Amino acid sequence: MTPGIAVGGLCAACTQELRRRAARIGRWVGMGTTLPLAGYVALSLPRDPTARLVGVASVLVWYVLASLIGRRVAWEWMK
């Protein structure tokens, strides 16, 4: 028990460390799911520049969303 911290709460240093770990896990999850998607998009889309641009944009959006979701899941799981 630490004064000023609720039961189940974390101190500032612990919170920062957990955020750092969760961000690292989120980046790995994002890359792990994005690389197969990028390979699939590169092989399946036609060589049309517009299609390639849409494919690149979708892969980037996928990475951002996957890393955010992975970070949040890791945060909740480690907390």
RAFEN-V475642 format. One record per residue. N is the residue number from 0. SS is DSSP state (h for helix, s for strand, l for the rest). PSI is psi in whole degrees, -180 to 180 (999 if undefined). D_CENTER is the distance of its C-alpha to the mean C-alpha in whole Angstrom. Layout:
# RAFEN-V475642
N_SS_PSI_D_CENTER ; N_SS_PSI_D_CENTER
This chain:
# RAFEN-V475642
0_l_130_33 ; 1_l_131_32 ; 2_l_136_34 ; 3_l_-8_32 ; 4_l_128_29 ; 5_l_160_29 ; 6_l_126_29 ; 7_l_-3_25 ; 8_l_170_24 ; 9_l_147_23 ; 10_l_170_24 ; 11_h_-41_23 ; 12_h_-41_22 ; 13_h_-41_20 ; 14_h_-44_18 ; 15_h_-42_17 ; 16_h_-42_17 ; 17_h_-38_15 ; 18_h_-40_12 ; 19_h_-45_12 ; 20_h_-44_12 ; 21_h_-38_9 ; 22_h_-40_7 ; 23_h_-45_8 ; 24_h_-41_7 ; 25_h_-40_4 ; 26_h_-42_5 ; 27_h_-42_7 ; 28_h_-44_6 ; 29_h_-46_5 ; 30_h_-39_8 ; 31_h_-31_10 ; 32_h_-25_9 ; 33_h_-37_10 ; 34_h_-46_13 ; 35_h_-37_15 ; 36_h_-42_15 ; 37_h_-41_16 ; 38_h_-44_19 ; 39_h_-45_20 ; 40_h_-42_20 ; 41_h_-36_22 ; 42_h_-27_24 ; 43_h_-25_25 ; 44_l_149_25 ; 45_l_168_28 ; 46_l_13_29 ; 47_l_132_30 ; 48_h_-36_28 ; 49_h_-43_27 ; 50_h_-41_25 ; 51_h_-40_23 ; 52_h_-44_22 ; 53_h_-39_21 ; 54_h_-44_19 ; 55_h_-43_17 ; 56_h_-41_16 ; 57_h_-36_15 ; 58_h_-41_13 ; 59_h_-43_12 ; 60_h_-40_11 ; 61_h_-45_9 ; 62_h_-46_7 ; 63_h_-48_6 ; 64_h_-42_6 ; 65_h_-39_4 ; 66_h_-38_1 ; 67_h_-44_4 ; 68_h_-44_5 ; 69_h_-40_4 ; 70_h_-44_5 ; 71_h_-42_8 ; 72_h_-43_9 ; 73_h_-40_9 ; 74_h_-48_11 ; 75_h_-35_13 ; 76_h_-39_14 ; 77_h_-20_15 ; 78_l_999_17
